[in-house]
Amino acid sequence: MEASSSTFLSPFSQNSQFTTFIAPSSSSNVPLLRVYSVRIEDKPQTTTSTTRKSPSPPTPRPLKKKENRPSPSSSSPIRTQKTAGKAQSPVITRPSSSSRKPVEPTLPTIIFNALDDFINTFIDPPVRPSVDPKYVLSSNFAPVEELPPTECSVVEGTLPACLDGAYFRNGPNPQFLPRGPYHLFDGDGMLHAVRISKGKATLCSRYVKTYKYMTEKKTGSPVIPNVFSGFNGLTASAARGALAAARMVTGQFNVANGFGLANTSLALFAGKLYAMGESDLPYEVKLDPITGDIITVGRNDFDGKLTMSMTAHPKIDPDTKEAFGFRYGPIPPFVTFFRINPDGTKQPDVPILSARPSFLHDFAITKKYAIFPDIQIGMNPLEMMAGGSPVGADPGKVPRLGVIPRYATDERDMRWFEVPGLNFIHAINAWDEDDGETIVIVAPNILSVEHTLERMDLIHASVEKIKIDLKTGMVSRHPVSTRNLDFGVVNPAYVGKKNKYAYAAIGDPMPKICGIVKLDVSVSEGDRRDCIVASRLYGPGCYGGEPFFVAKDPENPNAEEDDGYVVSYVHDENKGESRFLVMDAKSPNLDIVAAVKLPQRVPYGFHGLFVSERDLNKL
C-alpha cells in the first residue's frame, strides 16, 4: 500500500469548492477512499455543549422527521453514489458555506500550520499504511457529520419494551482532515445514540466536546498532535514536539486541560455517564430529557483526586456499584489502581507496576481481586528512535498476570505470575473459585501481538480460559474457541462473578467485524470441543461492531443469564446503509428480533453501552 503526500491539500483554500479525489490503489485487497474531504480548515457546525460547573441544556426543539431531511443532492452532508445500479460507500461532502463559516486564522495559526505541513510533507509523511489516511479512513471508517435527534424507521420486527432507554456507541471521527500521519485511534470521539421509547427510535450523533475538540474548533484547524501517529522517529518527534511547545507558548492550547479524545468507550457509575479515553480524564455526558440530544457536561477530576488520565475500561461491580479503574503513563509508578465509591468519592491510588512502563488497556475484577495483564506491548523508545511508534511489541518480554486484592492499600499485596505467550488487551470476565484460592479469567489471547498497532488485519485472537492457583502459583490455560474473536462481553449483572455465556465479535479480519458468536465458557478443560453455541453472520459486505447484552428483566434475580437481547450497529457497504440490530440471545442463530434503519450511516467504532430509561432520567 502506497502512502500519499499530505500536499494534496495545498490546491485548496478555505473557500474552495468541494472536489472529489479518487485514490489509486496498489493492491486489490485495499478499499478505495472515495473522497478526502472531511473538514478543510473551516468552522464546524454549531453544537451544544455545557461546562461541568454550570450546565445549561439547549433550547428544546422538535425531532426532525426522516422524510423532511434534505435530499442527498442538496445540502445533506452524506450522499450515496450509484454505479451500475449498485450503491457505493457513502461519500462525505463539504457542507455548504451557509451552514458553516470559515474561521479566520490568526498569524500564529498560519505560521504553525505551514510548519505542520512542512513536517507532514518532508519530515514525516504517512508512508506506513497504518497511518496513511487514504487507507485508515476508507469505506465506513470515514467520518460523518453530527446529526441532531432524528427519527428512524423500524424496518423489521418490533423493539422490545426492555430496550426503552438508549444504546450509545463511541468511536473515532476526526473533526478535521488529517494533514499527515493518522492512526485509527487518533480520531475525535463521537457518540452515536439510538434512543428507544415505546417501540420508536431516534438517532443522534454528536462529538464529545473535549478540550481538544473545542480548542481546534475555535482555531479552525488541528492544534494538538496525534498521540499514536505523531511521534515516529527522533526527527519527527522533535519537530512536532517543538511545534506543540510553540503553540502552547503562544496560548493556542494548555496541556494541563487535557489532550484526550474520549473516543473509546462509555461507562455508567456514581450516577453519571462518561465518555472514556485512556489518555485523559473521563468526560461526563447525558441526553437532554426534552430533545434527546447528546450533551457534554464536562471533564471530571473527582474533586481533584483523579489526575492525568483513567482507563477506558473501568469495572463496575453490579452488587456494590463500586467502580474500579487504573491509569498508566511513561513515568513512575507507571500504573496506579484505584476505586470510586457509589457516591462518586475517589479512593487513594495504589501503585501496582513500579518497575517498568507498560501498555495496559484493560483489566478484570473478581469479588476479591483485580487482575492486570503485563503483556508484550509497552513504551518502546528504541523503536521510536528507529522511526517506529513509541508504543510497540517487545518479543523478548515474558508476559505476566498481576493479582492484587480489590481493597489493597499497598503494592506489597501484589503477586505476579509469568504466563509465556499470553497477551490479552481486552478481558471478557473473571471470577473466584475454591473459596478464593483460584482465579478464572476469560479473555481473547492475541497470537500475533507484534501486529497490534501496525497491521490489525494480521491479528488473530483466540479466546482462552486461564486459571491461577494462588496456593501453588501454577497457571493453566485452555482454548475456549479458536475462531478470531474480540470485543467480548457478558451480561453486566455477572461482571466479576462466575458466568456461563459470553458474546464476542468475529474479526474478518480486524478491525472489520462480520458477525457475532455466543460462547459457553463453562465447558471444562478436559472437553476440547469449540465452545461456540450460537452465531450470526451479517452477510456479504455487511460489518458490525462490539455486541452488547441487554437483559429482559435486569431486576429479576431469578432470570436466566442469557434471557435478553444482543444489540449492535451493522453497516451494509453495498447499500451504504446502517442499521441497529436487536438479536435474541437465547436463540441458536441469534435471530433478529428488530432492525432499525438509521437516517445516517454510523462509522465503525469501538465500545458501546446500553442505558435504561430509568438511569437516563437520573443523569
C-alpha positions as CSV (number, residue, x, y, z in Angstrom):
1,M,0.0,0.0,0.0
2,E,1.4,3.3,-1.0
3,A,1.4,6.5,1.1
4,S,0.1,9.7,-0.3
5,S,1.7,13.0,0.4
6,S,-0.3,15.4,2.6
7,T,0.4,18.1,0.0
8,F,-2.9,17.2,-1.7
9,L,-4.5,19.9,0.5
10,S,-2.3,22.7,-1.0
11,P,-4.5,23.4,-4.0
12,F,-7.5,24.2,-1.7
13,S,-8.1,27.4,0.1
14,Q,-10.6,27.8,2.9
15,N,-13.2,29.0,0.5
16,S,-12.5,26.4,-2.3
17,Q,-15.3,24.2,-3.6
18,F,-15.6,20.6,-2.8
19,T,-13.5,18.3,-5.0
20,T,-13.7,14.6,-5.3
21,F,-10.4,12.7,-5.2
22,I,-10.2,9.1,-6.3
23,A,-7.2,7.4,-4.7
24,P,-5.3,4.9,-6.7
25,S,-4.6,1.6,-5.1
26,S,-1.6,-0.6,-5.5
27,S,-3.3,-3.6,-4.0
28,S,-6.6,-5.1,-4.9
29,N,-7.1,-6.0,-1.3
30,V,-7.2,-2.4,-0.2
31,P,-10.5,-0.5,-0.5
32,L,-10.5,2.9,-2.2
33,L,-11.2,6.0,-0.2
34,R,-13.6,7.8,-2.4
35,V,-13.3,11.3,-1.0
36,Y,-10.7,13.0,1.1
37,S,-12.8,15.9,2.3
38,V,-13.7,15.9,6.0
39,R,-13.3,19.5,7.0
40,I,-10.9,21.8,5.2
41,E,-9.9,24.4,7.8
42,D,-13.3,25.7,8.4
43,K,-15.6,26.0,11.3
44,P,-17.7,23.0,12.4
45,Q,-21.5,23.4,12.6
46,T,-22.8,24.9,15.8
47,T,-23.3,22.3,18.5
48,T,-24.5,22.3,22.1
49,S,-22.1,21.8,25.0
50,T,-22.0,22.7,28.6
51,T,-19.4,23.0,31.3
52,R,-19.3,20.9,34.3
53,K,-19.8,23.8,36.7
54,S,-22.7,25.4,35.0
55,P,-24.6,23.1,32.8
56,S,-27.3,24.7,30.7
57,P,-29.4,22.5,28.4
58,P,-30.0,23.7,24.8
59,T,-33.2,25.3,23.7
60,P,-35.8,22.5,23.1
61,R,-36.6,21.8,19.6
62,P,-38.8,19.1,18.0
63,L,-37.3,16.0,16.5
64,K,-36.6,16.1,12.8
65,K,-38.5,13.6,10.8
66,K,-36.6,11.4,8.5
67,E,-38.8,12.3,5.5
68,N,-38.1,16.0,6.0
69,R,-34.4,15.7,5.9
70,P,-32.6,17.3,2.9
71,S,-32.2,15.1,-0.1
72,P,-28.7,13.9,-0.8
73,S,-28.5,16.2,-3.8
74,S,-29.0,19.3,-1.8
75,S,-27.2,20.3,1.4
76,S,-27.1,16.9,3.1
77,P,-23.5,16.1,4.3
78,I,-23.9,12.5,3.2
79,R,-24.7,11.3,-0.2
80,T,-24.6,7.9,-1.9
81,Q,-23.1,7.4,-5.3
82,K,-24.6,4.7,-7.6
83,T,-22.6,2.9,-10.2
84,A,-24.0,0.1,-12.4
85,G,-27.2,0.0,-10.4
86,K,-25.3,-0.6,-7.1
87,A,-25.0,1.8,-4.2
88,Q,-21.4,2.5,-3.2
89,S,-19.8,3.6,0.1
90,P,-21.2,6.9,1.5
91,V,-19.3,10.0,0.4
92,I,-18.7,12.8,2.7
93,T,-19.2,16.2,1.2
94,R,-18.2,19.5,2.4
95,P,-21.3,21.4,3.9
96,S,-22.4,24.5,2.1
97,S,-21.0,27.8,3.1
98,S,-24.3,28.8,4.5
99,S,-24.2,26.1,7.2
100,R,-20.6,26.8,8.3
101,K,-18.4,29.8,8.1
102,P,-14.7,29.5,7.9
103,V,-12.6,30.5,10.9
104,E,-10.3,33.4,10.1
105,P,-6.9,32.2,11.0
106,T,-4.6,34.3,13.1
107,L,-1.0,35.0,12.0
108,P,0.5,32.4,14.5
109,T,-2.0,29.8,13.2
110,I,-1.0,30.4,9.6
111,I,2.7,30.1,10.5
112,F,2.2,27.0,12.7
113,N,0.0,25.3,10.0
114,A,2.7,26.0,7.4
115,L,5.3,24.3,9.7
116,D,2.9,21.4,10.3
117,D,2.5,21.0,6.5
118,F,6.3,21.0,6.1
119,I,6.7,18.3,8.7
120,N,4.0,16.1,7.2
121,T,5.3,16.5,3.7
122,F,9.1,16.4,4.1
123,I,10.0,15.1,7.5
124,D,7.3,12.5,8.4
125,P,4.8,11.8,5.6
126,P,2.4,9.0,6.1
127,V,4.5,6.3,4.4
128,R,3.1,3.3,6.5
129,P,-0.4,2.0,5.7
130,S,-1.3,2.0,9.4
131,V,-1.0,5.8,9.5
132,D,-2.0,6.7,5.9
133,P,-5.4,8.4,6.0
134,K,-6.0,7.3,2.4
135,Y,-6.5,3.8,3.8
136,V,-7.3,4.3,7.5
137,L,-10.3,6.5,6.6
138,S,-11.5,4.4,3.7
139,S,-15.0,2.9,3.4
140,N,-17.2,3.1,6.5
141,F,-14.2,4.3,8.6
142,A,-14.7,7.7,7.0
143,P,-16.1,10.3,9.4
144,V,-19.6,11.7,9.3
145,E,-21.2,15.0,10.3
146,E,-23.0,15.5,13.5
147,L,-26.7,14.5,13.5
148,P,-29.4,16.0,15.7
149,P,-32.0,13.7,17.1
150,T,-33.7,12.2,14.0
151,E,-36.5,9.7,13.8
152,C,-35.6,6.2,12.5
153,S,-37.7,3.5,10.7
154,V,-38.2,0.1,12.3
155,V,-38.0,-2.0,9.2
156,E,-38.2,-5.4,10.8
157,G,-39.9,-6.8,13.8
158,T,-40.7,-4.7,16.9
159,L,-38.4,-3.1,19.5
160,P,-38.8,-4.9,22.9
161,A,-40.0,-2.8,25.9
162,C,-36.9,-3.6,27.9
163,L,-34.9,-1.6,25.4
164,D,-36.6,1.7,26.4
165,G,-33.6,3.8,27.0
166,A,-30.6,4.5,24.8
167,Y,-27.7,2.5,23.2
168,F,-24.6,4.6,22.9
169,R,-21.6,3.7,20.8
170,N,-18.3,5.5,20.9
171,G,-15.7,5.7,18.2
172,P,-13.1,7.9,16.3
173,N,-14.4,10.6,14.0
174,P,-11.8,13.2,13.1
175,Q,-13.0,16.8,13.2
176,F,-10.5,17.8,10.5
177,L,-9.0,16.1,7.6
178,P,-5.6,14.7,8.8
179,R,-2.7,16.8,7.5
180,G,-0.3,13.9,7.8
181,P,0.0,10.6,9.6
182,Y,-3.2,9.4,11.1
183,H,-3.9,6.2,13.1
184,L,-7.4,4.8,13.7
185,F,-7.0,5.5,17.4
186,D,-6.4,9.2,16.8
187,G,-9.9,10.4,15.8
188,D,-12.0,12.7,17.9
189,G,-14.7,10.9,19.9
190,M,-18.2,10.8,18.5
191,L,-21.1,9.2,20.3
192,H,-23.9,7.6,18.2
193,A,-27.0,7.1,20.4
194,V,-30.2,5.2,19.5
195,R,-32.9,6.4,21.8
196,I,-35.8,4.0,22.1
197,S,-39.2,4.7,23.6
198,K,-42.4,2.8,23.2
199,G,-41.3,1.0,20.1
200,K,-39.9,4.0,18.3
201,A,-36.3,5.1,17.8
202,T,-34.3,8.2,17.1
203,L,-30.6,8.5,16.3
204,C,-28.3,11.3,17.5
205,S,-24.6,11.6,16.6
206,R,-22.5,14.2,18.5
207,Y,-18.9,14.8,19.1
208,V,-17.7,14.6,22.7
209,K,-16.9,18.3,23.4
210,T,-13.4,17.6,24.8
211,Y,-10.9,20.4,25.4
212,K,-9.1,19.2,22.3
213,Y,-12.2,19.3,20.1
214,M,-13.3,22.8,21.4
215,T,-9.8,24.2,21.0
216,E,-9.4,23.1,17.5
217,K,-12.9,24.1,16.6
218,K,-12.1,27.6,17.8
219,T,-8.8,27.7,15.9
220,G,-10.3,26.2,12.8
221,S,-7.6,23.6,12.3
222,P,-5.7,20.8,14.1
223,V,-3.7,22.1,17.0
224,I,-2.8,19.2,19.4
225,P,-0.6,16.5,17.8
226,N,-1.8,12.9,17.4
227,V,-0.6,10.6,20.1
228,F,-0.5,7.3,18.1
229,S,0.8,8.6,14.8
230,G,2.5,11.9,15.6
231,F,5.8,10.8,17.2
232,N,7.6,8.4,14.9
233,G,11.4,8.7,14.9
234,L,13.6,11.2,16.7
235,T,13.4,13.9,13.9
236,A,9.6,13.8,13.6
237,S,9.1,13.7,17.4
238,A,11.5,16.6,17.9
239,A,9.8,18.6,15.2
240,R,6.3,18.0,16.3
241,G,7.3,18.4,20.0
242,A,8.8,21.8,19.2
243,L,5.8,22.9,17.2
244,A,3.4,21.8,20.1
245,A,5.6,23.8,22.5
246,A,5.4,26.8,20.3
247,R,1.6,26.5,20.2
248,M,1.5,26.3,24.0
249,V,3.7,29.3,24.5
250,T,1.5,31.4,22.2
251,G,-1.6,30.3,24.1
252,Q,-3.2,28.1,21.5
253,F,-3.7,25.3,24.0
254,N,-2.9,24.3,27.5
255,V,-1.8,20.7,28.1
256,A,-3.0,21.0,31.7
257,N,-6.5,21.0,30.4
258,G,-6.1,17.6,28.8
259,F,-5.4,16.4,25.3
260,G,-7.5,13.3,25.2
261,L,-10.1,12.3,22.6
262,A,-12.8,10.5,24.7
263,N,-13.2,8.1,21.7
264,T,-13.0,4.6,23.2
265,S,-15.9,3.6,25.4
266,L,-18.7,4.7,27.8
267,A,-19.2,3.9,31.5
268,L,-22.1,4.5,33.9
269,F,-21.1,4.8,37.5
270,A,-21.7,7.0,40.5
271,G,-24.9,8.2,38.9
272,K,-23.2,9.7,35.9
273,L,-22.5,8.6,32.3
274,Y,-18.9,9.1,31.0
275,A,-17.3,9.1,27.6
276,M,-13.9,7.5,28.1
277,G,-10.4,7.6,26.6
278,E,-7.4,6.4,28.4
279,S,-5.2,9.4,27.6
280,D,-7.4,11.8,29.6
281,L,-9.9,12.1,32.4
282,P,-13.5,11.0,31.7
283,Y,-16.0,13.4,30.2
284,E,-19.4,13.4,31.6
285,V,-22.2,13.3,29.0
286,K,-26.0,12.9,29.1
287,L,-29.1,13.0,27.0
288,D,-31.3,16.1,27.1
289,P,-34.6,14.9,28.6
290,I,-36.7,17.0,26.2
291,T,-34.9,16.9,22.8
292,G,-32.9,13.7,23.3
293,D,-29.8,15.5,22.2
294,I,-26.4,14.4,23.5
295,I,-24.8,17.0,25.8
296,T,-21.2,17.1,27.0
297,V,-21.3,18.2,30.6
298,G,-17.6,18.4,31.2
299,R,-14.3,16.8,32.2
300,N,-14.4,15.3,35.7
301,D,-11.4,15.1,38.0
302,F,-13.5,13.8,41.0
303,D,-12.8,16.8,43.2
304,G,-9.2,17.0,42.2
305,K,-8.4,13.4,43.3
306,L,-8.1,12.0,39.8
307,T,-5.1,13.3,37.8
308,M,-3.9,13.0,34.2
309,S,-6.0,10.0,33.0
310,M,-8.1,7.0,33.6
311,T,-8.6,3.7,31.8
312,A,-11.4,3.5,29.2
313,H,-12.4,0.1,30.8
314,P,-13.4,0.7,34.4
315,K,-15.1,-2.3,36.0
316,I,-18.4,-1.7,37.9
317,D,-19.4,-4.2,40.5
318,P,-23.1,-5.0,39.8
319,D,-23.7,-5.6,43.5
320,T,-21.7,-2.9,45.4
321,K,-21.9,-0.4,42.5
322,E,-18.2,0.5,43.1
323,A,-16.1,1.4,40.0
324,F,-12.6,0.1,39.8
325,G,-10.0,1.6,37.5
326,F,-6.4,2.5,36.8
327,R,-4.2,4.8,34.9
328,Y,-0.9,4.3,33.3
329,G,1.9,6.5,31.9
330,P,5.6,6.8,30.9
331,I,6.8,8.0,34.4
332,P,6.9,6.1,37.7
333,P,4.9,4.5,39.2
334,F,3.7,3.8,35.6
335,V,0.4,2.2,36.7
336,T,-1.8,3.0,39.7
337,F,-5.0,1.2,40.8
338,F,-8.0,2.9,42.5
339,R,-11.7,2.6,43.1
340,I,-14.6,5.1,43.1
341,N,-17.4,4.7,45.6
342,P,-21.1,4.7,44.5
343,D,-21.4,8.3,45.7
344,G,-18.6,9.4,43.4
345,T,-15.8,9.6,46.0
346,K,-12.5,8.5,44.6
347,Q,-10.2,6.5,46.9
348,P,-6.4,6.9,47.1
349,D,-4.2,5.5,44.4
350,V,-2.3,2.2,44.9
351,P,0.9,1.9,42.7
352,I,1.0,-1.6,41.2
353,L,3.6,-1.6,38.5
354,S,6.6,0.5,39.5
355,A,9.3,-1.4,37.7
356,R,8.8,-0.5,34.1
357,P,6.4,1.3,31.7
358,S,3.8,-0.9,30.1
359,F,0.8,-0.6,27.7
360,L,-2.2,-1.6,29.8
361,H,-5.6,-1.1,28.1
362,D,-7.9,-3.4,30.2
363,F,-8.1,-5.5,33.3
364,A,-10.5,-7.7,35.2
365,I,-12.0,-8.0,38.6
366,T,-13.5,-10.7,40.8
367,K,-15.2,-10.3,44.1
368,K,-11.8,-10.5,45.8
369,Y,-9.2,-9.4,43.4
370,A,-8.1,-7.2,40.5
371,I,-6.1,-8.8,37.7
372,F,-3.7,-6.9,35.5
373,P,-2.0,-8.2,32.3
374,D,1.6,-7.1,31.7
375,I,1.8,-8.0,28.1
376,Q,4.5,-7.8,25.3
377,I,3.4,-4.3,24.3
378,G,4.9,-1.3,26.1
379,M,6.6,2.0,25.8
380,N,9.3,1.5,23.2
381,P,11.8,4.4,23.0
382,L,14.3,2.4,20.9
383,E,11.7,1.6,18.3
384,M,10.8,5.3,18.2
385,M,14.4,6.2,17.6
386,A,14.4,3.9,14.6
387,G,11.4,5.6,13.1
388,G,8.7,3.4,14.6
389,S,5.9,4.0,17.1
390,P,6.6,5.0,20.7
391,V,4.4,2.1,21.7
392,G,5.4,-1.3,20.3
393,A,5.9,-5.0,20.9
394,D,8.8,-6.4,22.9
395,P,9.2,-10.1,21.8
396,G,11.8,-10.7,24.5
397,K,9.5,-9.8,27.3
398,V,7.7,-12.6,29.2
399,P,4.0,-11.7,29.8
400,R,2.8,-11.7,33.4
401,L,-0.5,-11.5,35.3
402,G,-0.6,-9.4,38.4
403,V,-3.1,-10.2,41.1
404,I,-3.9,-7.7,43.9
405,P,-6.8,-7.7,46.5
406,R,-9.6,-5.3,45.4
407,Y,-9.2,-3.2,48.6
408,A,-5.4,-3.3,48.9
409,T,-3.7,-0.2,50.1
410,D,-0.1,-1.1,49.2
411,E,1.8,-2.5,46.3
412,R,3.3,-5.2,48.5
413,D,0.0,-7.1,48.2
414,M,0.6,-7.6,44.5
415,R,1.6,-11.0,43.2
416,W,3.0,-11.7,39.7
417,F,2.6,-14.9,37.7
418,E,4.6,-15.4,34.5
419,V,2.4,-16.7,31.6
420,P,4.5,-17.1,28.4
421,G,2.6,-16.5,25.3
422,L,-0.4,-14.8,26.9
423,N,-1.2,-11.3,25.5
424,F,-4.7,-10.1,26.0
425,I,-5.7,-6.5,25.5
426,H,-9.4,-7.0,26.4
427,A,-10.7,-9.1,29.3
428,I,-14.2,-10.6,29.0
429,N,-14.7,-11.6,32.6
430,A,-13.1,-13.1,35.7
431,W,-14.3,-14.8,38.9
432,D,-13.2,-16.6,42.1
433,E,-13.4,-20.4,42.7
434,D,-12.3,-22.7,45.6
435,D,-13.2,-20.1,48.2
436,G,-11.0,-17.5,46.6
437,E,-7.9,-19.8,46.2
438,T,-8.4,-19.9,42.4
439,I,-9.0,-17.2,39.9
440,V,-10.5,-17.8,36.5
441,I,-10.1,-15.3,33.6
442,V,-11.7,-15.4,30.2
443,A,-10.0,-13.3,27.6
444,P,-9.0,-13.3,23.9
445,N,-5.3,-14.0,23.6
446,I,-3.6,-12.2,20.7
447,L,-1.5,-14.7,18.9
448,S,0.4,-12.1,16.7
449,V,0.9,-9.3,19.2
450,E,3.6,-7.6,17.1
451,H,0.9,-6.5,14.6
452,T,-1.4,-5.0,17.2
453,L,-0.9,-1.3,16.3
454,E,0.6,-1.6,12.8
455,R,-1.4,-4.4,11.0
456,M,-4.6,-5.2,12.8
457,D,-5.7,-7.2,9.8
458,L,-3.0,-9.7,10.7
459,I,-4.2,-10.2,14.3
460,H,-5.8,-13.4,15.4
461,A,-7.2,-13.5,18.9
462,S,-8.2,-16.9,20.4
463,V,-10.5,-16.8,23.4
464,E,-8.9,-18.7,26.3
465,K,-9.8,-19.7,29.9
466,I,-6.9,-19.0,32.3
467,K,-6.8,-20.4,35.8
468,I,-4.4,-19.1,38.5
469,D,-3.9,-21.4,41.6
470,L,-3.0,-18.9,44.3
471,K,-1.8,-21.7,46.6
472,T,0.7,-23.3,44.2
473,G,1.4,-20.4,41.9
474,M,0.5,-22.6,38.9
475,V,-1.2,-21.1,35.9
476,S,-3.1,-23.2,33.4
477,R,-4.8,-22.3,30.1
478,H,-7.1,-23.9,27.6
479,P,-8.8,-22.5,24.5
480,V,-12.5,-21.7,24.5
481,S,-12.6,-21.1,20.8
482,T,-10.0,-20.9,18.0
483,R,-12.0,-18.5,15.9
484,N,-10.8,-14.9,15.5
485,L,-12.8,-13.2,18.3
486,D,-12.5,-10.0,20.3
487,F,-14.7,-7.3,21.9
488,G,-16.3,-9.9,24.2
489,V,-19.0,-9.0,26.7
490,V,-21.1,-10.7,29.3
491,N,-24.4,-10.0,31.0
492,P,-23.5,-6.9,33.0
493,A,-25.1,-8.5,36.1
494,Y,-22.3,-11.1,36.0
495,V,-19.2,-8.9,36.0
496,G,-16.7,-10.3,38.5
497,K,-18.9,-13.4,39.1
498,K,-18.9,-16.8,37.6
499,N,-20.9,-16.8,34.3
500,K,-21.7,-19.3,31.6
501,Y,-22.2,-17.2,28.4
502,A,-20.2,-14.5,26.6
503,Y,-20.8,-12.7,23.3
504,A,-17.9,-11.8,21.0
505,A,-17.3,-10.1,17.6
506,I,-15.8,-12.1,14.7
507,G,-12.9,-10.4,13.0
508,D,-12.9,-10.6,9.2
509,P,-10.1,-9.6,9.7
510,M,-10.0,-7.0,12.4
511,P,-10.8,-4.2,12.6
512,K,-13.8,-5.2,10.5
513,I,-16.4,-7.4,12.2
514,C,-18.5,-9.8,10.1
515,G,-20.7,-11.3,12.8
516,I,-21.0,-12.3,16.5
517,V,-20.9,-15.5,18.4
518,K,-22.3,-16.8,21.7
519,L,-19.8,-18.8,23.8
520,D,-20.4,-21.3,26.6
521,V,-17.4,-20.7,28.8
522,S,-18.5,-23.3,31.3
523,V,-17.1,-26.1,29.2
524,S,-14.4,-27.9,31.3
525,E,-10.7,-28.0,30.5
526,G,-10.9,-31.7,29.5
527,D,-13.7,-31.1,26.9
528,R,-11.8,-29.9,23.8
529,R,-14.8,-29.0,21.7
530,D,-15.3,-25.5,20.5
531,C,-17.5,-23.5,22.8
532,I,-19.5,-21.6,20.2
533,V,-23.1,-22.4,20.8
534,A,-24.8,-19.7,18.6
535,S,-23.6,-17.4,15.9
536,R,-24.8,-14.9,13.3
537,L,-23.0,-13.6,10.2
538,Y,-24.2,-10.3,8.9
539,G,-23.8,-11.2,5.2
540,P,-21.6,-10.2,2.3
541,G,-20.4,-6.7,2.6
542,C,-22.0,-6.2,6.0
543,Y,-19.9,-5.4,9.1
544,G,-20.8,-4.5,12.6
545,G,-19.2,-3.7,15.9
546,E,-18.9,-4.8,19.5
547,P,-22.1,-6.7,20.7
548,F,-23.8,-5.6,23.9
549,F,-26.1,-7.7,26.1
550,V,-29.3,-6.2,27.4
551,A,-31.3,-8.3,29.9
552,K,-35.1,-8.6,29.5
553,D,-35.7,-8.2,33.2
554,P,-32.5,-6.9,34.9
555,E,-34.3,-6.6,38.3
556,N,-35.3,-10.2,38.4
557,P,-32.6,-12.2,40.4
558,N,-34.1,-15.5,39.1
559,A,-33.8,-14.6,35.4
560,E,-31.7,-16.9,33.3
561,E,-28.3,-15.4,32.4
562,D,-28.9,-15.3,28.7
563,D,-32.6,-14.2,28.8
564,G,-32.2,-11.0,26.9
565,Y,-31.0,-9.4,23.6
566,V,-27.8,-8.7,21.9
567,V,-27.6,-5.3,20.1
568,S,-25.1,-3.8,17.7
569,Y,-24.8,-1.4,14.8
570,V,-24.3,-3.0,11.4
571,H,-23.3,-1.3,8.1
572,D,-24.1,-2.6,4.6
573,E,-21.2,-1.4,2.4
574,N,-23.1,-2.5,-0.7
575,K,-26.1,-0.2,0.0
576,G,-24.3,2.4,2.1
577,E,-26.8,1.9,4.8
578,S,-26.5,1.4,8.6
579,R,-28.9,-0.4,10.9
580,F,-29.4,-1.0,14.6
581,L,-29.9,-4.8,15.1
582,V,-31.6,-6.4,18.1
583,M,-31.0,-10.2,18.3
584,D,-32.5,-12.9,20.6
585,A,-29.6,-14.0,22.9
586,K,-31.2,-17.4,23.6
587,S,-31.9,-18.5,20.0
588,P,-29.3,-20.8,18.3
589,N,-28.9,-18.4,15.4
590,L,-29.2,-15.2,17.4
591,D,-32.4,-14.4,15.5
592,I,-33.1,-10.8,14.6
593,V,-36.0,-9.5,16.7
594,A,-35.9,-6.0,15.3
595,A,-33.9,-3.9,12.8
596,V,-33.9,-0.1,12.7
597,K,-32.8,1.7,9.6
598,L,-30.7,4.6,10.5
599,P,-31.0,8.0,8.8
600,Q,-27.3,8.4,8.6
601,R,-24.5,5.8,8.5
602,V,-22.7,5.0,11.7
603,P,-18.9,4.6,11.1
604,Y,-17.1,1.6,12.5
605,G,-16.0,2.3,16.1
606,F,-15.1,0.8,19.4
607,H,-17.2,0.1,22.5
608,G,-20.8,0.7,23.4
609,L,-23.2,0.7,26.4
610,F,-27.0,0.5,26.9
611,V,-28.5,2.8,29.5
612,S,-32.1,2.2,30.7
613,E,-34.8,4.8,30.7
614,R,-34.7,4.9,34.5
615,D,-31.0,5.5,34.6
616,L,-31.2,8.1,31.8
617,N,-33.7,10.1,33.9
618,K,-31.3,10.1,36.8
619,L,-28.4,11.7,34.8
